[in-house]
Amino acid sequence: MSVFFEQVYAVVQKIPLGRVTSYGAIARYLGHPQSARMVGYAMNASHHRPELPAHRVVNRNGLLSGKHHFTGSKLMQQLLESEGITVKNDQIIDFKDFFWDPNTALPRMEI
């Protein structure tokens, strides 16, 4: 497993219950603002870590772009809704209200 993937997982582990973040926000926090796609690859490879709240990572518009990586067609949505987040047509309603930005929430180098 790459160091970058491990750093992504460390950030994802810190996303609070009932909050979501984006691939790009994680990439920016890690000092690689052009690597949102690599964060997506890391999330795709995270299936061996069931404790990781991967369902809390969405695209920059609040779209459940990784939903097809979850068992069952609605599992990602169900997990988010169980945390109080409303999803309609695979998109988080009031995304900005649930968005958690590691760049402002976490101190540098905590991970």
Summary of the structure (lengths in Angstrom):
residues: 111
radius of gyration: 12.8
end to end distance: 16.3
largest distance: 36.5
contacts: 308
relative contact order: 0.21
helix: 46%
strand: 10%
